[in-house]
Amino acid sequence: MRVGFVTHYAALYGANRSLLNLIDGLRAHGVESCVVMPEEGDLARELSARKVPFASMPLQWWVSPYRWRREQAARLFSNLRLLPRLARQLRRWNVHAVYTNSAVIPSGAFAAKLLKRPHIWHLREFVGLDYGFHYDWGERPFRAVLQWAEAIIAVSEPVRAHLVGERGREKTHVIHNGVAWEAEFDRFYQQASRKHADGSRYTFALVGVIHPAKGQKDALAAMARLKHRFPGARLLIVGSGRKRDTDECRRLAHELGLDERVEFPGYIDNPYSAYFAADAVLMCSKHEALGRATIEAMASCRPVIGYDSAGTSELIEHEATGLLYRGGPEELAECMERFIERPNWARQLGQNGWRVARAKFTIERYAGQVYGVLDSVVRHRA
């Protein structure tokens, strides 16, 4: 089986890292992959290393934080102009199915329609709730095009409920991302067992794109509440984003007197190095579709403090595999304080989380479930 993936950006954040994990895992099932992306970037480098064919063409999103009709029309015109080129590329690869890796890009659905190939749509975000995007022509066209898909995959039950609803439920599958191979999980456990935290110096990490919706400012405000009572507490804010958002976080850290307590290492290729440099991980997004960083932290035996909503609530069991909070920086700081004061208990929560992640979020399991969907769809169309 040969599958043509259409993805919406070229960087190596959550959606594309999950795509790479999927491509790797599907090889065991005899699936050959090829990828179309809007431009070349870090993803192209990783695909080249795997000898996965890829092509870049400036496909446009059909969402934006703004409702500017002229730009909406320009994006629509650009996608229609590129559609024959996209279809030719997928036909040249002789794909058996087209697989769109995000809800924010429509071109894969139209190309599949043009080629009369089955289409699978992987929904990895809320679109509006998490990033404040609006569909160019409203949600009705999105939902109509979504129903063209032979199968829909949602990363969590909240995403399925929000984007799919009852219409299309019968062809929708909730499949959690896999973040590591089984052997990697075992290696992470051994690596984590060599570090023991104590209250004298306790490090928290928040990993992901720097964006107002991701809660970096809440994490900084929570750290400010802890700085006098726990002078050894530290915070790593790992990731990159728009210069404006990054500068605002750095400025806030300075204003709160946290220059010696907070580090901004920027984007790093291997996020696991950040998890292992920390004692616990924060997930402060209030509308996280699933939270790959949460699963990766669990895979690293790191306890997670997460905002109690959406996909985070689906991943963390309060006081069993991590802590959940509602509210703002004050409530977050109270959870962080509990970990600092009881590091052995926090470590046990991290080990509990690892056991859950080892059972549910391996690449083997993830790829096997997606392959089941692909196989069913392709056989049905044949």
N, C-alpha and C positions, 0 to 999 in steps of 0.2 A: 504494500500500500504506500502511496506517495501523497503527502499532505502539504498544501501550500498555506503557510501562515502569513497573515497580514497583521503587522504590529504598528503601533501609533507613535513611537519615538525610538531613538537610537541609543539612549543612555542605558546604564545598567542599574536601574532602580527596580522596585519589587516586581512589576508586571513582566519585564523582560528577563529578570533573573529566574522567575518562575517559568517563563517560556523556555529558557535554556535547560532548566531541570527537566521539563517535559520532553523536549527534543532528545535529551540524553536517555531518559527512561523509555521512550517509545522505541528506541533502537532494539531493545531486547525483544520487542514484539514484531520486529521486521518492518517497522515503519521508516520510510525515508522522508526527510523533511527538507523544505526549502522556504525561504523567508523573504517577504517584501517589507521594506521599512521606508519611512519618509526621507531619510538621509543616512549617510554612513557615519558611524561613531564607534563607541566601545562595543556595541553589540556586533558590529561587523567583524571586529577583531576576534571576538569569541567564536563566531560562526566559522571564520576562516580556520581557526585552530582545530575546529571539529570537522572541517571539510564539508560543511553544509552550504549548498548553493544559496546565494542571496542576490537581491537586486534592490536598488534604491530609486525611488521616484517620489516627487514632492506631494504625496497624498495629504489632503487637508482633513483636519478634524471637522465635525459638524456641531461642535459645542464651543462656547466662549463665555467669559464672565460678562461680556457686553452684548447688547442687543442692537448692534449697528447693522442696518439692512444692507448698506453698500458692501461691507466686509462679508456678510453672510452670502450675498449674491456672488461675490468674487470667489469664495470657497467652493460654492456649488458649481460654478462654471469651471474652476480648475479641476475638480474631481471628475466632472463629466468629460472634460477634454482628455484626462489621463486614463479614463476607463478602458478604451480600446488597447492602450499600451499595457495596462495591468492584465487584461484578459489574455493578450498575446503571450505575455511572460508566463502566466500560469499554464496556458495551453502548451507552450514550449517545454515546460517541465513535465507535462502530462500528468497533472495532479488528479487524484481520485476524489479529493474533497478540498474545500477552502475553509480555513479556520481563522476567524477574526479574534485577536487577542485582547480586545478592549471594546467597551461600549461607545467610546468617543470617536471612532472612525468607521464610516459606513462603506468604504469602497469594496471591501471583501464581499459584502452581501450582494452588491450589484454585479460584481464580476462573476460570482457563482451563478447568479440568475442568468447572466449573459451566456455563460459556458454550459449551462444546464448541469452543474455539478452540485452535490449536496453541500450545504453551508452549516458550519458549527460556530456558534457565537459564544465566546467566553466572557462573561461579565465579571470584571474585577474591581469595580468601583461603584459608588452611589451616583457619581457625576455631579449632582446638584448639592447634596448634603455635605460631601467632604471637600469639594473644591469650588463650590459656588458657580458652577458652569450652567448655562442654559442651552438647550438645543436650539439650533438656528431657526428652525421652523416649528418649534413647539414639540411637546412630547408625543403628540398623536402620530406624526410621521415615523418617529423612532419606534414606537410600539408596533406600528403596521409593518415596517421593514423587519423588525425583530421576529415577527411571526413567520417570515419567509424561511427562517432557519429550520433545518430538519431536526436540530438539537440545540439546546441552550444549556450552558454550564455556568453556574453561579458559584462564587467562591465561598459564600456563606448563606445561611437561611435568611438573614435580614436583607441581603442583596437580592435574593430571589423574590422576596415579598415586595420589595420596593420597586424593582424594575420590571418584573414579570407579572406579579399578581396572580390572579386565578386563571386568566386567559393564558394558555400555553403551559400550565403547570404539568400536564401529562408528558411533555417532551423536555422538561427542565430537570437537570441533575445538579444537586449540590455536591461539589467535589472540592475538598480543601487542598491547598497547595502542599506539595512535598518540598522540603527544604534541604534534605541531605539523604545520602544513601544509608542503609542500615549499618554498614561498617563504619561510616563517618560518625553516626550517632554514638556508637560504642567508643570510638576514639575520643570524641568530645567528653564523654563521661569520665574517661581516665584522665584527660587533661584537666578537667574541672576539679577532680578529687585532690589535685596537688596544691590547690590554693585554699587557704582558710582565712576568712575575713574576721576582723575583730573591730571593736568600736572605736579604736584610736584613729583609724583612717578608713573611711567607708566611701566607696565610689559608686555613683549612679551613672548610667548611660542612657541617652535618648538618641536613637539611631533612625535616620530617615531624612527625606528632603526637608529643608528648612522652609516652612510655610506657615502662615497664621493658623491654618486649620490643624496643624500637627501639635500645637500646644507647647512649643519651646518657651514662650513667655510665661506660661503657667509654671513650668519647671523652674525657671529662674526665680520667679516670685516665691515658690516653695523653698528653694535653697536659701533665699534671704531670711526666711523665718527660722532656719536651722543654724545659721552661721555663728551665732554667739554661743549657743548651748553645745553645738557639735563642731568645733573648729577643724576637726579632721575630715569632715564631709566634703566630697568633691563631686563635680558633675561634668560629664563629657557630652557635648552636643555634637554628634557626628553626622555629617552630611553637608550638602551644598544646596543652594537655591538661588532665587533672584538676589542680586546684590542689595536691593532695598531691604528685603526681609532679613538677610544676614547682618547687614549693618545695624538694623533696629535691635536685633538680639544682642549684638556686641555692645551697643550703646546702653541697653537696659542693664546688662551685666555690670557695666562700669558704674552706672547710677546707683545700683543696689550694693555697691561695694564688694563685688564678687570677682574682681580681676584675678585674685590668687586662688579662687575656688573653682572656676569654670574654664574649661578648655574647649576650643573650637578647632579640632583637627581637620575639618573639611571632609570632602568625600574620600573614602578609602575603598580600594578594590575588594578587600576581604573584610566584611563587617564582623566576622567572628573574632577578629583580633580586638575589636572594641568590646565585644561581650566578655571576652576573657580578661580584659583589662579592668572590668567593672565587677562589682559585687552584686548589683541588682540593676534591672532595666526598667525604664519608664515608658509607658504608652499613654500619652496625654491627649490623643486625638479623640474628639467627642463623636465622630462619625467615621469610624474605621471599618472599611468593608470587611476585612478579615484581620489583617495585621501580620504581614510576613515577619516583621521585626519581632513581634511577640513570639511566634513559633520558633524563630532562630534563637531567641534568648532561652526558650524552654529547652531547645536542643543542646544548648551550651550549659545546662544545669543552672541557669540564672533565674532567680525569682523575678516576677514581673509585677509591677504596680500599674494597673490599667484603669482607664475611665470606664465605668460600668454602663456600656451601651454597645449596640450593634455587634460587629464581629468579635470585639474584645470580650464581651460577656459570654460569647460562645466558646472561647478558648480557655478562659481562666475560671477556675472554681475558687471562690473566695475562701481564704485561710486554709486551702488545701494544696493548690498549685501556685498561688500568688495572692495578691490583694486587689480588690476592686474598690473604687471610691466614686462618689458623686459629689458635685460641688466645684470648688475652685482650688486655688493654691493652698488654702488653709487645710482643707481635707487631704490634699495630696501630701502636704508636709507631715501630717499626723501619721500617714502610712509609712513615709520614709523614716520617720522617727522610730517606728516600731521595728523596722529592719535594723537600724543602727544599734538599738538597745538590745536586740535579740538576734545577733548574727547567726548563731547556730540554728535557730528556728527558721530563719530566712533561708539558710542553706538547705535545710530539709525540704522546704517548699520548692526550692529549685530542683532538687532531686525528684520530688514527686512530679513536677512538671515535665522533667525529662522522660519519665516512664510513660506519661500520657503521649508526649510528642513522638517517642520511639514507636508507639503502637499505631499512631494515627497519621503522622505527617512525613513518612518516608517517601523518597522519590519512587521506589518500587510500587508502593500502594497508589500513589498519585497517578503515575503513568498507566498502571493497570486499569484503574477506573476510567481514565480518559480513553484508553484503547478500547475498552468495552463499548463506549459510546460511539467511537469512530467506526468500529467494526460493524456495529448494528446499523448505523446510518448508511455506510457504503454498501453493505449487503442488501439492505432494503431498496436502495436506489437501483442496484443492479437487477 
